[in-house]
Amino acid sequence: MPQLLTDHDRPVPYITAWTHETPNSRSLEVRHAPKGPFLRYTDEGPGDRDWRGILLIRQPLARGKGRPDYEAVHARRQMLCMRNMLCQVCGHPVEEAEGAEDGSFLFVLPGDRTITDGYRTTSPPLCGDECRRRSLTHCPHLRRAHTTVRARYALPWGVAGIVHDPHTLAERSEALVHVPHDDDLLALTVAYRCVVALAGITDLTTTPDGHRPT
């Protein structure tokens, strides 16, 4: 089990990137195959793709080195949490948490909105109230506004990444783009996040009187 790290007595979420963990997408090239063009690293190795063959952003594993960047998420740890349903704060399995006896997963999602089946997210689950409080206290995105739900299912949907032009290698946008697993654009994408689709939603966001904020 990973150890919960702190910075000046402040808990640092497991998925938070540290300043010695700068992503690097250099050394990209385009190759051509019968199905069309695809991205690869010029010096590509076994750890550069996931089990689906999706090209992943390169990012050092140096958790605890330097300073935590609370605005940044470490790509590989986010993916690990999503694929194995690990808590984004402590890194422990959420299925062992109190309140998960029915097999549901706790998610605290950025923004104040109504969450319905099929909602897509890159936010990994949380294991319980203590890690939920930590995330609300220390995550800048959640402090602004958040919605709390339980989901019976978190289904693999695709990735969030940077799509590149097959002719120039230029990034088509600065922001991460959601690309489903069955989209041809996936071959031209460097993945930074796993995206899951939630189903079996129960909204837990309430005011003291028991009603959801409007």
MDTraj code that builds the backbone (N, CA, C; nanometers):
import mdtraj as md
import numpy as np

residues = "MET PRO GLN LEU LEU THR ASP HIS ASP ARG PRO VAL PRO TYR ILE THR ALA TRP THR HIS GLU THR PRO ASN SER ARG SER LEU GLU VAL ARG HIS ALA PRO LYS GLY PRO PHE LEU ARG TYR THR ASP GLU GLY PRO GLY ASP ARG ASP TRP ARG GLY ILE LEU LEU ILE ARG GLN PRO LEU ALA ARG GLY LYS GLY ARG PRO ASP TYR GLU ALA VAL HIS ALA ARG ARG GLN MET LEU CYS MET ARG ASN MET LEU CYS GLN VAL CYS GLY HIS PRO VAL GLU GLU ALA GLU GLY ALA GLU ASP GLY SER PHE LEU PHE VAL LEU PRO GLY ASP ARG THR ILE THR ASP GLY TYR ARG THR THR SER PRO PRO LEU CYS GLY ASP GLU CYS ARG ARG ARG SER LEU THR HIS CYS PRO HIS LEU ARG ARG ALA HIS THR THR VAL ARG ALA ARG TYR ALA LEU PRO TRP GLY VAL ALA GLY ILE VAL HIS ASP PRO HIS THR LEU ALA GLU ARG SER GLU ALA LEU VAL HIS VAL PRO HIS ASP ASP ASP LEU LEU ALA LEU THR VAL ALA TYR ARG CYS VAL VAL ALA LEU ALA GLY ILE THR ASP LEU THR THR THR PRO ASP GLY HIS ARG PRO THR".split()
xyz = np.array([
    [0.0840, -0.1188, 0.0000],
    [0.0000, 0.0000, 0.0000],
    [0.0884, 0.1250, 0.0000],
    [0.0564, 0.2252, -0.0826],
    [0.1370, 0.3469, -0.0813],
    [0.1191, 0.4251, 0.0486],
    [0.2235, 0.4956, 0.0867],
    [0.2196, 0.5784, 0.2063],
    [0.1627, 0.7155, 0.1711],
    [0.0771, 0.7695, 0.2570],
    [0.0251, 0.9035, 0.2366],
    [0.1349, 1.0046, 0.2691],
    [0.1753, 1.0823, 0.1700],
    [0.2813, 1.1800, 0.1891],
    [0.2227, 1.3145, 0.2308],
    [0.3032, 1.3945, 0.2988],
    [0.2610, 1.5273, 0.3399],
    [0.3636, 1.6303, 0.2954],
    [0.3197, 1.7534, 0.2868],
    [0.4072, 1.8664, 0.2560],
    [0.3732, 1.9780, 0.3536],
    [0.4650, 2.0066, 0.4460],
    [0.4382, 2.1029, 0.5531],
    [0.3108, 2.0662, 0.6283],
    [0.3001, 1.9372, 0.6644],
    [0.1867, 1.8815, 0.7391],
    [0.0567, 1.8807, 0.6595],
    [0.0640, 1.9078, 0.5317],
    [-0.0546, 1.9059, 0.4456],
    [-0.0546, 1.7762, 0.3655],
    [-0.1610, 1.6936, 0.3745],
    [-0.1639, 1.5681, 0.2989],
    [-0.1586, 1.5951, 0.1477],
    [-0.0791, 1.5164, 0.0787],
    [-0.0665, 1.5297, -0.0667],
    [-0.1366, 1.4105, -0.1315],
    [-0.2437, 1.4321, -0.2084],
    [-0.3142, 1.3202, -0.2728],
    [-0.2205, 1.2341, -0.3566],
    [-0.2507, 1.1057, -0.3606],
    [-0.1684, 1.0084, -0.4324],
    [-0.1501, 1.0471, -0.5793],
    [-0.2535, 1.1019, -0.6436],
    [-0.2438, 1.1313, -0.7867],
    [-0.1793, 1.2669, -0.8159],
    [-0.1510, 1.3453, -0.7140],
    [-0.0883, 1.4762, -0.7365],
    [0.0525, 1.4569, -0.7928],
    [0.0862, 1.5368, -0.8933],
    [0.2207, 1.5331, -0.9505],
    [0.3145, 1.6224, -0.8691],
    [0.4409, 1.5817, -0.8611],
    [0.5443, 1.6588, -0.7930],
    [0.6318, 1.7269, -0.8974],
    [0.7089, 1.8258, -0.8534],
    [0.7852, 1.9069, -0.9483],
    [0.8965, 1.8287, -1.0185],
    [0.9335, 1.7108, -0.9673],
    [1.0322, 1.6275, -1.0355],
    [0.9652, 1.5264, -1.1293],
    [0.8363, 1.5464, -1.1573],
    [0.7611, 1.4531, -1.2412],
    [0.7026, 1.5242, -1.3638],
    [0.7847, 1.5996, -1.4328],
    [0.7388, 1.6756, -1.5492],
    [0.7144, 1.5820, -1.6676],
    [0.5944, 1.5886, -1.7301],
    [0.5672, 1.5032, -1.8467],
    [0.6573, 1.5396, -1.9648],
    [0.6774, 1.4411, -2.0518],
    [0.7645, 1.4612, -2.1671],
    [0.7102, 1.3825, -2.2858],
    [0.6667, 1.4549, -2.3900],
    [0.6158, 1.3889, -2.5107],
    [0.7084, 1.4120, -2.6301],
    [0.8349, 1.4436, -2.6024],
    [0.9302, 1.4585, -2.7127],
    [0.9566, 1.3226, -2.7783],
    [1.0244, 1.3256, -2.8912],
    [1.0629, 1.2037, -2.9653],
    [0.9442, 1.1339, -3.0288],
    [0.8400, 1.2095, -3.0637],
    [0.7267, 1.1509, -3.1340],
    [0.7530, 1.1481, -3.2846],
    [0.6939, 1.0479, -3.3493],
    [0.6961, 1.0421, -3.4942],
    [0.5673, 0.9764, -3.5418],
    [0.5388, 0.9920, -3.6712],
    [0.4207, 0.9300, -3.7312],
    [0.4650, 0.8151, -3.8214],
    [0.4020, 0.7021, -3.8029],
    [0.4213, 0.5881, -3.8923],
    [0.2894, 0.5601, -3.9646],
    [0.2995, 0.4853, -4.0738],
    [0.1798, 0.4554, -4.1518],
    [0.1581, 0.3049, -4.1572],
    [0.0322, 0.2677, -4.1436],
    [-0.0081, 0.1277, -4.1454],
    [-0.1318, 0.1149, -4.2345],
    [-0.1713, -0.0068, -4.2695],
    [-0.2912, -0.0231, -4.3525],
    [-0.4155, 0.0460, -4.2968],
    [-0.4251, 0.0523, -4.1617],
    [-0.5420, 0.1175, -4.1013],
    [-0.5292, 0.2688, -4.0969],
    [-0.4103, 0.3219, -4.1285],
    [-0.3907, 0.4659, -4.1251],
    [-0.2695, 0.5052, -4.0442],
    [-0.2447, 0.6363, -4.0327],
    [-0.1273, 0.6834, -3.9577],
    [-0.1437, 0.6625, -3.8071],
    [-0.0299, 0.6469, -3.7387],
    [-0.0336, 0.6331, -3.5936],
    [0.0934, 0.6931, -3.5347],
    [0.0817, 0.7366, -3.4100],
    [0.1944, 0.7947, -3.3374],
    [0.2772, 0.6862, -3.2700],
    [0.4059, 0.7150, -3.2569],
    [0.4932, 0.6311, -3.1755],
    [0.6106, 0.7160, -3.1300],
    [0.6801, 0.6683, -3.0277],
    [0.8060, 0.7300, -2.9880],
    [0.9180, 0.6710, -3.0733],
    [1.0141, 0.7547, -3.1091],
    [1.1251, 0.7059, -3.1906],
    [1.2067, 0.6001, -3.1178],
    [1.2091, 0.6078, -2.9851],
    [1.2827, 0.5102, -2.9050],
    [1.1861, 0.4329, -2.8161],
    [1.0715, 0.3967, -2.8704],
    [0.9627, 0.3395, -2.7914],
    [1.0034, 0.2090, -2.7229],
    [0.9576, 0.1971, -2.5974],
    [0.9847, 0.0778, -2.5189],
    [0.8564, 0.0133, -2.4700],
    [0.8659, -0.0986, -2.3981],
    [0.7474, -0.1737, -2.3542],
    [0.6535, -0.0933, -2.2646],
    [0.7058, 0.0016, -2.1870],
    [0.6200, 0.0762, -2.0948],
    [0.5510, 0.1964, -2.1550],
    [0.5651, 0.2170, -2.2849],
    [0.5091, 0.3373, -2.3479],
    [0.3650, 0.3201, -2.3943],
    [0.3124, 0.1981, -2.3873],
    [0.1731, 0.1737, -2.4261],
    [0.1037, 0.0906, -2.3193],
    [-0.0282, 0.1067, -2.3100],
    [-0.1037, 0.0245, -2.2161],
    [-0.1415, -0.1068, -2.2836],
    [-0.2204, -0.1880, -2.2143],
    [-0.2530, -0.3204, -2.2676],
    [-0.3401, -0.3139, -2.3926],
    [-0.4052, -0.1988, -2.4161],
    [-0.4837, -0.1816, -2.5381],
    [-0.3979, -0.1351, -2.6558],
    [-0.2724, -0.1003, -2.6285],
    [-0.1857, -0.0463, -2.7328],
    [-0.1920, 0.1044, -2.7442],
    [-0.2529, 0.1713, -2.6461],
    [-0.2655, 0.3168, -2.6485],
    [-0.1339, 0.3803, -2.6051],
    [-0.0884, 0.4799, -2.6806],
    [0.0366, 0.5483, -2.6488],
    [0.0163, 0.6393, -2.5282],
    [0.1041, 0.6287, -2.4287],
    [0.0916, 0.7013, -2.3026],
    [0.1963, 0.8114, -2.2934],
    [0.1600, 0.9191, -2.2266],
    [0.2567, 1.0249, -2.2000],
    [0.3679, 0.9698, -2.1109],
    [0.4888, 1.0113, -2.1399],
    [0.6014, 0.9734, -2.0551],
    [0.6101, 1.0703, -1.9377],
    [0.6213, 1.0150, -1.8192],
    [0.6290, 1.0978, -1.6995],
    [0.7078, 1.0236, -1.5927],
    [0.8112, 1.0873, -1.5367],
    [0.8913, 1.0194, -1.4338],
    [0.8065, 0.9798, -1.3132],
    [0.8477, 0.8741, -1.2474],
    [0.7875, 0.8324, -1.1211],
    [0.8794, 0.8786, -1.0092],
    [0.8495, 0.9947, -0.9542],
    [0.9339, 1.0535, -0.8492],
    [0.8455, 1.1137, -0.7409],
    [0.7472, 1.0364, -0.6986],
    [0.6539, 1.0848, -0.5961],
    [0.7305, 1.1201, -0.4688],
    [0.7067, 1.2406, -0.4173],
    [0.7738, 1.2881, -0.2976],
    [0.9001, 1.3668, -0.3243],
    [0.9392, 1.3786, -0.4524],
    [1.0593, 1.4530, -0.4880],
    [1.0218, 1.5941, -0.5330],
    [1.0834, 1.6929, -0.4726],
    [1.0507, 1.8313, -0.5054],
    [0.9312, 1.8793, -0.4255],
    [0.8433, 1.9525, -0.4923],
    [0.7222, 2.0070, -0.4276],
    [0.5981, 1.9538, -0.4972],
    [0.4901, 1.9346, -0.4244],
    [0.3660, 1.8925, -0.4899],
    [0.3047, 2.0068, -0.5694],
    [0.2527, 1.9744, -0.6876],
    [0.1803, 2.0709, -0.7695],
    [0.0338, 2.0308, -0.7659],
    [-0.0424, 2.0946, -0.6771],
    [-0.1803, 2.0529, -0.6534],
    [-0.2716, 2.0762, -0.7735],
    [-0.2261, 2.1532, -0.8716],
    [-0.3050, 2.1755, -0.9931],
    [-0.2781, 2.0667, -1.0977],
    [-0.1775, 1.9818, -1.0734],
    [-0.1358, 1.8836, -1.1738],
    [-0.1620, 1.7415, -1.1248],
    [-0.1990, 1.6551, -1.2183],
    [-0.2257, 1.5143, -1.1900],
    [-0.1173, 1.4301, -1.2567],
    [-0.0657, 1.3313, -1.1840],
    [0.0318, 1.2407, -1.2436],
    [-0.0422, 1.1394, -1.3306],
    [-0.0045, 1.1339, -1.4582],
    [-0.0788, 1.0539, -1.5555],
    [-0.0833, 0.9063, -1.5189],
    [0.0308, 0.8473, -1.4879],
    [0.0340, 0.7032, -1.4633],
    [-0.0396, 0.6658, -1.3349],
    [-0.0297, 0.7506, -1.2319],
    [-0.1003, 0.7184, -1.1069],
    [-0.2509, 0.7351, -1.1255],
    [-0.2926, 0.8329, -1.2051],
    [-0.4353, 0.8469, -1.2348],
    [-0.4869, 0.7220, -1.3055],
    [-0.4104, 0.6761, -1.4044],
    [-0.4512, 0.5572, -1.4792],
    [-0.4568, 0.4344, -1.3888],
    [-0.3593, 0.4215, -1.3009],
    [-0.3568, 0.3094, -1.2073],
    [-0.4802, 0.3114, -1.1180],
    [-0.5163, 0.4297, -1.0687],
    [-0.6338, 0.4426, -0.9827],
    [-0.7612, 0.4064, -1.0576],
    [-0.7741, 0.4524, -1.1806],
    [-0.8954, 0.4255, -1.2576],
    [-0.9090, 0.2776, -1.2917],
    [-0.8003, 0.2163, -1.3322],
    [-0.8089, 0.0770, -1.3766],
    [-0.8294, -0.0194, -1.2613],
    [-0.7810, 0.0182, -1.1430],
    [-0.7898, -0.0713, -1.0276],
    [-0.8827, -0.0199, -0.9188],
    [-0.9527, 0.0911, -0.9453],
    [-1.0428, 0.1521, -0.8488],
    [-0.9720, 0.1738, -0.7158],
    [-0.8640, 0.2539, -0.7234],
    [-0.7895, 0.2952, -0.6057],
    [-0.8278, 0.4376, -0.5688],
    [-0.8205, 0.4684, -0.4412],
    [-0.8528, 0.6025, -0.3933],
    [-0.7498, 0.7021, -0.4457],
    [-0.7981, 0.8139, -0.4998],
    [-0.7075, 0.9143, -0.5556],
    [-0.6281, 0.9875, -0.4480],
    [-0.6710, 0.9806, -0.3224],
    [-0.6002, 1.0503, -0.2141],
    [-0.4975, 0.9610, -0.1473],
    [-0.5380, 0.8400, -0.1049],
    [-0.4462, 0.7528, -0.0304],
    [-0.3896, 0.6394, -0.1138],
    [-0.4503, 0.6112, -0.2295],
    [-0.4017, 0.5051, -0.3156],
    [-0.4442, 0.3655, -0.2743],
    [-0.5341, 0.3526, -0.1764],
    [-0.5802, 0.2216, -0.1304],
    [-0.7044, 0.1777, -0.2077],
    [-0.7316, 0.0469, -0.2153],
    [-0.8514, -0.0009, -0.2865],
    [-0.9791, 0.0541, -0.2237],
    [-1.0674, 0.1091, -0.3060],
    [-1.1897, 0.1674, -0.2513],
    [-1.2892, 0.0596, -0.2101],
    [-1.2750, -0.0615, -0.2623],
    [-1.3694, -0.1674, -0.2276],
    [-1.3583, -0.2084, -0.0821],
    [-1.2477, -0.1715, -0.0175],
    [-1.2291, -0.2047, 0.1238],
    [-1.2815, -0.0948, 0.2161],
    [-1.3366, 0.0120, 0.1595],
    [-1.3763, 0.1274, 0.2396],
    [-1.5143, 0.1084, 0.3003],
    [-1.5352, 0.1780, 0.4109],
    [-1.6668, 0.1792, 0.4736],
    [-1.7665, 0.2456, 0.3795],
    [-1.8837, 0.1866, 0.3654],
    [-1.9858, 0.2412, 0.2775],
    [-1.9832, 0.1806, 0.1390],
    [-1.8838, 0.0942, 0.1109],
    [-1.8732, 0.0337, -0.0219],
    [-1.9252, -0.1096, -0.0229],
    [-2.0006, -0.1472, 0.0824],
    [-2.0462, -0.2847, 0.0936],
    [-2.1372, -0.3252, -0.0220],
    [-2.2059, -0.2283, -0.0835],
    [-2.2951, -0.2603, -0.1944],
    [-2.2220, -0.2643, -0.3277],
    [-2.0903, -0.2479, -0.3251],
    [-2.0123, -0.2520, -0.4473],
    [-2.0058, -0.1210, -0.5219],
    [-2.0611, -0.0142, -0.4652],
    [-2.0592, 0.1155, -0.5338],
    [-1.9294, 0.1900, -0.5038],
    [-1.9032, 0.2906, -0.5857],
    [-1.7816, 0.3701, -0.5745],
    [-1.8174, 0.5157, -0.5464],
    [-1.7395, 0.5777, -0.4573],
    [-1.7614, 0.7169, -0.4200],
    [-1.6780, 0.8086, -0.5099],
    [-1.7443, 0.9059, -0.5727],
    [-1.6768, 1.0033, -0.6569],
    [-1.7134, 1.1443, -0.6115],
    [-1.6128, 1.2294, -0.6004],
    [-1.6354, 1.3721, -0.5795],
    [-1.5875, 1.4413, -0.7064],
    [-1.6812, 1.5016, -0.7787],
    [-1.6550, 1.5520, -0.9134],
    [-1.6532, 1.7040, -0.9148],
    [-1.5635, 1.7632, -0.9922],
    [-1.5573, 1.9096, -0.9974],
    [-1.6827, 1.9684, -1.0599],
    [-1.7269, 2.0823, -1.0057],
    [-1.8438, 2.1510, -1.0588],
    [-1.9707, 2.1136, -0.9852],
    [-2.0655, 2.2041, -0.9831],
    [-2.1968, 2.1812, -0.9221],
    [-2.2933, 2.1497, -1.0348],
    [-2.3251, 2.0221, -1.0513],
    [-2.4078, 1.9818, -1.1646],
    [-2.4854, 1.8552, -1.1291],
    [-2.5843, 1.8239, -1.2082],
    [-2.6576, 1.6993, -1.1934],
    [-2.5861, 1.5905, -1.2731],
    [-2.5511, 1.4817, -1.2063],
    [-2.4785, 1.3716, -1.2693],
    [-2.5780, 1.2601, -1.3022],
    [-2.5798, 1.2176, -1.4274],
    [-2.6691, 1.1107, -1.4712],
    [-2.5863, 0.9961, -1.5305],
    [-2.6519, 0.8821, -1.5509],
    [-2.5835, 0.7665, -1.6079],
    [-2.5170, 0.8032, -1.7408],
    [-2.3942, 0.7552, -1.7574],
    [-2.3185, 0.7859, -1.8782],
    [-2.2239, 0.9025, -1.8620],
    [-2.2280, 0.9696, -1.7464],
    [-2.1385, 1.0834, -1.7233],
    [-1.9937, 1.0345, -1.7276],
    [-1.9105, 1.1073, -1.8022],
    [-1.7708, 1.0700, -1.8182],
    [-1.6825, 1.1541, -1.7265],
    [-1.5833, 1.0892, -1.6665],
    [-1.4954, 1.1609, -1.5745],
    [-1.3535, 1.1051, -1.5789],
    [-1.2586, 1.1927, -1.5470],
    [-1.1187, 1.1513, -1.5278],
    [-1.0819, 1.1549, -1.3793],
    [-1.1788, 1.1805, -1.2925],
    [-1.1541, 1.1871, -1.1480],
    [-1.1659, 1.0475, -1.0871],
    [-1.0579, 0.9908, -1.0331],
    [-1.0679, 0.8587, -0.9703],
    [-1.1566, 0.8639, -0.8458],
    [-1.1958, 0.7472, -0.7952],
    [-1.2842, 0.7428, -0.6781],
    [-1.2103, 0.7777, -0.5500],
    [-1.2885, 0.7839, -0.4429],
    [-1.2362, 0.8070, -0.3081],
    [-1.2807, 0.6917, -0.2195],
    [-1.2037, 0.6663, -0.1126],
    [-1.2326, 0.5474, -0.0320],
    [-1.3264, 0.5744, 0.0854],
    [-1.3541, 0.6988, 0.1201],
    [-1.4441, 0.7238, 0.2319],
    [-1.4402, 0.8679, 0.2774],
    [-1.5033, 0.8936, 0.3918],
    [-1.5224, 1.0305, 0.4379],
    [-1.3907, 1.1026, 0.4672],
    [-1.2924, 1.0317, 0.5245],
    [-1.1678, 1.0997, 0.5596],
    [-1.0963, 1.1493, 0.4341],
    [-1.0846, 1.0642, 0.3332],
    [-1.0180, 1.1070, 0.2092],
    [-1.1052, 1.2065, 0.1331],
    [-1.2365, 1.1958, 0.1482],
    [-1.3245, 1.2953, 0.0862],
    [-1.2978, 1.4327, 0.1469],
    [-1.2872, 1.4394, 0.2783],
    [-1.2595, 1.5676, 0.3436],
    [-1.1231, 1.6212, 0.3009],
    [-1.0249, 1.5334, 0.2900],
    [-0.8928, 1.5781, 0.2464],
    [-0.8986, 1.6361, 0.1052],
    [-0.9722, 1.5705, 0.0172],
    [-0.9789, 1.6187, -0.1209],
    [-1.0497, 1.7529, -0.1288],
    [-1.1557, 1.7706, -0.0509],
    [-1.2287, 1.8975, -0.0540],
    [-1.1470, 2.0100, 0.0081],
    [-1.0607, 1.9760, 0.1027],
    [-0.9790, 2.0777, 0.1688],
    [-0.8615, 2.1210, 0.0825],
    [-0.8006, 2.0261, 0.0111],
    [-0.6727, 2.0546, -0.0526],
    [-0.6770, 2.0600, -0.2058],
    [-0.7841, 2.0137, -0.2691],
    [-0.7901, 2.0162, -0.4153],
    [-0.8502, 2.1475, -0.4620],
    [-0.7755, 2.2290, -0.5363],
    [-0.8281, 2.3591, -0.5809],
    [-0.9539, 2.3465, -0.6652],
    [-0.9602, 2.2443, -0.7524],
    [-1.0762, 2.2296, -0.8408],
    [-1.2025, 2.1993, -0.7623],
    [-1.1908, 2.1195, -0.6568],
    [-1.3083, 2.0806, -0.5797],
    [-1.3510, 2.1884, -0.4821],
    [-1.2568, 2.2691, -0.4354],
    [-1.2928, 2.3775, -0.3433],
    [-1.3846, 2.4782, -0.4115],
    [-1.3665, 2.4975, -0.5412],
    [-1.4497, 2.5952, -0.6126],
    [-1.5953, 2.5495, -0.6184],
    [-1.6162, 2.4222, -0.6533],
    [-1.7509, 2.3634, -0.6574],
    [-1.7349, 2.2141, -0.6817],
    [-1.8260, 2.1347, -0.6244],
    [-1.8142, 1.9911, -0.6421],
    [-1.9503, 1.9241, -0.6296],
    [-1.9571, 1.8013, -0.6801],
    [-2.0751, 1.7168, -0.6694],
    [-2.0302, 1.5796, -0.6216],
    [-2.0997, 1.5256, -0.5223],
    [-2.0638, 1.3960, -0.4648],
    [-2.1667, 1.2910, -0.5068],
    [-2.1197, 1.1801, -0.5606],
    [-2.2099, 1.0733, -0.6025],
    [-2.1517, 0.9380, -0.5651],
    [-2.2388, 0.8379, -0.5608],
    [-2.1959, 0.6990, -0.5618],
    [-2.2405, 0.6386, -0.6947],
    [-2.1530, 0.5550, -0.7524],
    [-2.1837, 0.4905, -0.8795],
    [-2.1646, 0.3402, -0.8648],
    [-2.2611, 0.2634, -0.9128],
    [-2.2478, 0.1177, -0.9074],
    [-2.1452, 0.0689, -1.0082],
    [-2.1262, 0.1453, -1.1158],
    [-2.0345, 0.1026, -1.2211],
    [-1.9482, 0.2204, -1.2659],
    [-1.8226, 0.1912, -1.2954],
    [-1.7305, 0.2877, -1.3564],
    [-1.6685, 0.2161, -1.4765],
    [-1.7266, 0.2364, -1.5932],
    [-1.6961, 0.1566, -1.7110],
    [-1.5882, 0.2239, -1.7962],
    [-1.4863, 0.1495, -1.8390],
    [-1.3847, 0.2084, -1.9267],
    [-1.4500, 0.2660, -2.0516],
    [-1.4167, 0.3914, -2.0825],
    [-1.4764, 0.4595, -2.1975],
    [-1.3720, 0.5013, -2.3009],
    [-1.2599, 0.5550, -2.2544],
    [-1.1587, 0.6042, -2.3466],
    [-1.0469, 0.6715, -2.2697],
    [-0.9877, 0.7715, -2.3327],
    [-0.8779, 0.8448, -2.2704],
    [-0.8995, 0.9940, -2.2886],
    [-0.8289, 1.0715, -2.2089],
    [-0.8161, 1.2152, -2.2313],
    [-0.6702, 1.2390, -2.2669],
    [-0.6472, 1.3056, -2.3797],
    [-0.5097, 1.3231, -2.4237],
    [-0.4950, 1.4346, -2.5244],
    [-0.3766, 1.4426, -2.5800],
    [-0.3453, 1.5418, -2.6823],
    [-0.3442, 1.4718, -2.8183],
    [-0.4267, 1.5220, -2.9105],
    [-0.4333, 1.4688, -3.0460],
    [-0.3372, 1.5475, -3.1343],
    [-0.2595, 1.4761, -3.2144],
    [-0.1583, 1.5386, -3.2994],
    [-0.1966, 1.5290, -3.4462],
    [-0.1554, 1.6304, -3.5235],
    [-0.1761, 1.6301, -3.6676],
    [-0.0832, 1.5264, -3.7311],
    [-0.1353, 1.4381, -3.8172],
    [-0.0501, 1.3324, -3.8736],
    [0.0541, 1.3828, -3.9737],
    [0.0381, 1.5061, -4.0219],
    [0.1313, 1.5594, -4.1210],
    [0.2410, 1.6450, -4.0568],
    [0.2030, 1.7226, -3.9538],
    [0.2984, 1.8163, -3.8938],
    [0.3386, 1.7796, -3.7513],
    [0.2677, 1.6854, -3.6911],
    [0.2846, 1.6483, -3.5494],
    [0.2408, 1.7581, -3.4535],
    [0.1838, 1.8659, -3.5062],
    [0.1382, 1.9748, -3.4203],
    [0.0221, 1.9278, -3.3320],
    [0.0160, 1.9812, -3.2105],
    [-0.0956, 1.9506, -3.1216],
    [-0.2210, 2.0215, -3.1714],
    [-0.3302, 1.9492, -3.1811],
    [-0.4536, 2.0077, -3.2327],
    [-0.5228, 2.0966, -3.1312],
    [-0.4895, 2.0818, -3.0046],
    [-0.5422, 2.1701, -2.9007],
    [-0.4499, 2.1632, -2.7813],
    [-0.4525, 2.2686, -2.6999],
    [-0.3730, 2.2690, -2.5778],
    [-0.4403, 2.1899, -2.4664],
    [-0.5727, 2.1853, -2.4699],
    [-0.6477, 2.1142, -2.3662],
    [-0.6577, 1.9664, -2.3998],
    [-0.6737, 1.8843, -2.2961],
    [-0.6926, 1.7416, -2.3165],
    [-0.8283, 1.7155, -2.3814],
    [-0.8291, 1.6261, -2.4781],
    [-0.9499, 1.5912, -2.5534],
    [-0.9929, 1.4499, -2.5148],
    [-1.1232, 1.4310, -2.4923],
    [-1.1752, 1.2978, -2.4642],
    [-1.1890, 1.2203, -2.5955],
    [-1.1245, 1.1035, -2.6006],
    [-1.1267, 1.0202, -2.7209],
    [-1.1730, 0.8807, -2.6809],
    [-1.2861, 0.8319, -2.7357],
    [-1.3331, 0.6977, -2.6986],
    [-1.2425, 0.5882, -2.7550],
    [-1.2514, 0.4705, -2.6957],
    [-1.1645, 0.3596, -2.7351],
    [-1.1858, 0.3158, -2.8799],
    [-1.3035, 0.3414, -2.9359],
    [-1.3310, 0.2951, -3.0720],
    [-1.3141, 0.4043, -3.1776],
    [-1.2506, 0.5155, -3.1403],
    [-1.2323, 0.6273, -3.2332],
    [-1.0982, 0.6141, -3.3048],
    [-1.0972, 0.6389, -3.4360],
    [-0.9727, 0.6312, -3.5130],
    [-0.8699, 0.7341, -3.4656],
    [-0.9170, 0.8439, -3.4026],
    [-0.8241, 0.9461, -3.3529],
    [-0.7325, 0.8928, -3.2422],
    [-0.7697, 0.7810, -3.1840],
    [-0.6892, 0.7256, -3.0758],
    [-0.5468, 0.6958, -3.1228],
    [-0.5305, 0.6621, -3.2490],
    [-0.3981, 0.6305, -3.3023],
    [-0.3084, 0.7534, -3.3080],
    [-0.3678, 0.8725, -3.3051],
    [-0.2927, 0.9977, -3.3122],
    [-0.2939, 1.0716, -3.1790],
    [-0.3258, 0.9996, -3.0716],
    [-0.3425, 1.0599, -2.9396],
    [-0.2341, 1.0105, -2.8440],
    [-0.1802, 1.1042, -2.7665],
    [-0.0961, 1.0685, -2.6525],
    [-0.1848, 1.0793, -2.5286],
    [-0.2060, 0.9682, -2.4604],
    [-0.3011, 0.9635, -2.3492],
    [-0.2387, 1.0147, -2.2203],
    [-0.3132, 1.1022, -2.1508],
    [-0.2736, 1.1553, -2.0199],
    [-0.3643, 1.1042, -1.9079],
    [-0.4861, 1.0612, -1.9412],
    [-0.5824, 1.0189, -1.8399],
    [-0.6656, 0.9029, -1.8934],
    [-0.7120, 0.8184, -1.8044],
    [-0.8192, 0.7239, -1.8337],
    [-0.9526, 0.7948, -1.8105],
    [-1.0487, 0.7662, -1.8948],
    [-1.1837, 0.8195, -1.8801],
    [-1.2786, 0.7031, -1.8566],
    [-1.3626, 0.7146, -1.7537],
    [-1.4651, 0.6140, -1.7287],
    [-1.6027, 0.6791, -1.7404],
    [-1.7021, 0.5955, -1.7715],
    [-1.8416, 0.6387, -1.7745],
    [-1.9117, 0.5795, -1.6522],
    [-1.9772, 0.6657, -1.5755],
    [-2.0425, 0.6221, -1.4518],
    [-2.1864, 0.5781, -1.4796],
    [-2.2313, 0.4782, -1.4047],
    [-2.3692, 0.4299, -1.4177],
    [-2.4172, 0.3837, -1.2811],
    [-2.5485, 0.3809, -1.2641],
    [-2.6064, 0.3465, -1.1347],
    [-2.5793, 0.4552, -1.0330],
    [-2.6143, 0.5802, -1.0690],
    [-2.5767, 0.6984, -0.9920],
    [-2.6714, 0.7226, -0.8744],
    [-2.6134, 0.7530, -0.7584],
    [-2.6871, 0.8083, -0.6448],
    [-2.6197, 0.9390, -0.6058],
    [-2.6929, 1.0496, -0.6142],
    [-2.6370, 1.1817, -0.5831],
    [-2.6386, 1.2017, -0.4318],
    [-2.5203, 1.2291, -0.3755],
    [-2.5074, 1.2489, -0.2307],
    [-2.4841, 1.3938, -0.1933],
    [-2.4888, 1.4827, -0.2913],
    [-2.4654, 1.6238, -0.2651],
    [-2.5911, 1.6848, -0.2062],
    [-2.5871, 1.7206, -0.0780],
    [-2.7045, 1.7750, -0.0122],
    [-2.6672, 1.8949, 0.0734],
    [-2.7655, 1.9748, 0.1007],
    [-2.7527, 2.0840, 0.1965],
    [-2.7921, 2.0302, 0.3336],
    [-2.7738, 2.1081, 0.4402],
    [-2.8117, 2.0592, 0.5744],
    [-2.9563, 2.0150, 0.5859],
    [-3.0466, 2.0685, 0.5009],
    [-3.1872, 2.0281, 0.5117],
    [-3.2164, 1.9027, 0.4280],
    [-3.1115, 1.8456, 0.3664],
    [-3.1288, 1.7202, 0.2967],
    [-3.1656, 1.7321, 0.1512],
    [-3.1624, 1.8530, 0.0954],
    [-3.1975, 1.8719, -0.0443],
    [-3.0724, 1.9134, -0.1237],
    [-3.0722, 1.8727, -0.2509],
    [-2.9602, 1.9067, -0.3361],
    [-2.9639, 2.0552, -0.3656],
    [-2.8445, 2.1229, -0.3657],
    [-2.8434, 2.2641, -0.4009],
    [-2.8976, 2.2875, -0.5411],
    [-2.9636, 2.4018, -0.5622],
    [-3.0154, 2.4373, -0.6929],
    [-2.9387, 2.5546, -0.7501],
])
top = md.Topology()
chain = top.add_chain()
for i, resn in enumerate(residues, 1):
    res = top.add_residue(resn, chain, resSeq=i)
    for name in ("N", "CA", "C"):
        top.add_atom(name, md.element.get_by_symbol(name[0]), res)
traj = md.Trajectory(xyz[None], top)
